[in-house]
Amino acid sequence: MHAHAKVGLGMLVSFGLGAMAAQGLYAQPKPVAYVISEIEVTNADAYAKEYVPLANKALADSGQKRLASGGKTVALAGAPPASRIVVSAFESLERAQAAYSSPAYLEARKIGDQYGKLRIFAVEGISQ
């Protein structure tokens, strides 16, 4: 009887481990979110001195990973891009939305709106 209990317990543990492994295979991570900001800067000095440091801190504190910021841009089709482009990544679309609606960013944005016209949108990436 003792041997049968060991075999039964072993089977139960094996089933549990198999179920957890299968769950891990089927679980898919949330896709990364990319945020694209197009900014027509109207006062470059004030924008750089007053808005950028506040916005950078608020967004970095929210988990932003900046991928491109204000570098050279080229139009490949359609209208030319805004004078400043920023591309960022967040771990999820929800995290991106939370970052751009955080009190710290909204305060920075009040200043940024004085020195530029911002268009900001997010898109989910493709799960890899």
N, C-alpha and C positions, 0 to 999 in steps of 0.2 A: 504494500500500500504506500509506503514511504517513497518508493521509486516512482510510482505512478503520479504522486503529487509533484515531484521534481520535474517530470516530463511535462505535466500539465502547466506548471508555473513557467517552464521554459518556453512552451508554445505561446502562452499568454503574453510574456515579455516580448517574444519575437514578433507577434502580431502588432503589439503596440509600437515597437520600433519601426516596423514596416509602414504602419499608418502614418507615423510622424515623417518618415522619409518621403512618402508619397505626397503628403501635404506640402512639404518643402519644394518638391518638384513642380507642383501646380501653382504655388504662390508666385505671383509676379510682382516685382517692385513697381511702385508708381513711376510714371515717366517723369523725367526732368522737365522743368519749365524754362523756356528761354524768354527773356524780356528784351524787347527792342525799343529803344528810345530815340526818337528823331527830334532834334532841338534846333530851332532857328534862334540863335543867340542875337540879341539886339544890343547888349552892352557887355562886351567880352570881359573887361576888367572887373566889373562888379559881379558878373556871373561867376567868374573864377574865384574871386575873393570871398564873396558872401554866401553864395548858394552851394557851390561844389563841396566845400569841406563839410557842411552840415548834412547834405544829401549822402555823401560818401560814408560818413559815420553811421547815419541811420540805416542805410542799406547793408553795410558790412555787418552791423550788429544783428541784422535779420537773416543772415546766412547767404548773402549775395556773393557770387563768384563772378568777377568782372572778366569778360572774355575779350572785349574790344572797347576802346574809349577814345573817341575823337581822332582816330587815325585817318589816313587818306582813304577816301571813298571814291568809287567809280560807278556811274550808272550803267547797268547792263541792258536794261529795257525800261521803258516808261520814263516818268518824270525823274529829274535828278534828285538825289537824296538831300536831306536837310544839311545845314552847315556842320552839325555835330551829331554823330551817331554813337550810341552806347549799346553794347550787347552784353547781357548778363545771364547767368544760370542760377536757378534755385532748385532745391531738391524736389519740389512739387509745385503745381499750379497754385495750390492753397497757400504755400509758403510765400510765393511771389505776391499773391494778392494781399496777404497779411503785411508784407514788407511795405508795399506802396500805400497801404491804408493805415500804417502805424502813426501814432501821434508825432513821433520824432520826424518822420518823413513829411507828413502833412505840414508841419511847421516850416521845414526847409522849403517845401514847395511854394509856400506863400511868398518867399523871397525869390525863388527861381522864376515864378510867373511875372515878376517885375522886370526881369532881364532877358526873357526869352519865351518863345512859344513852344510848349512841349507836347509831343504826341507819344504816348507810351502804351505798348500793348504786349501781351504775353501769349505764347503758344506752347502747347505740350510737345515735347520731343517724342521720338519713336522709341519704344522699349527695345533695348538691345538684347 
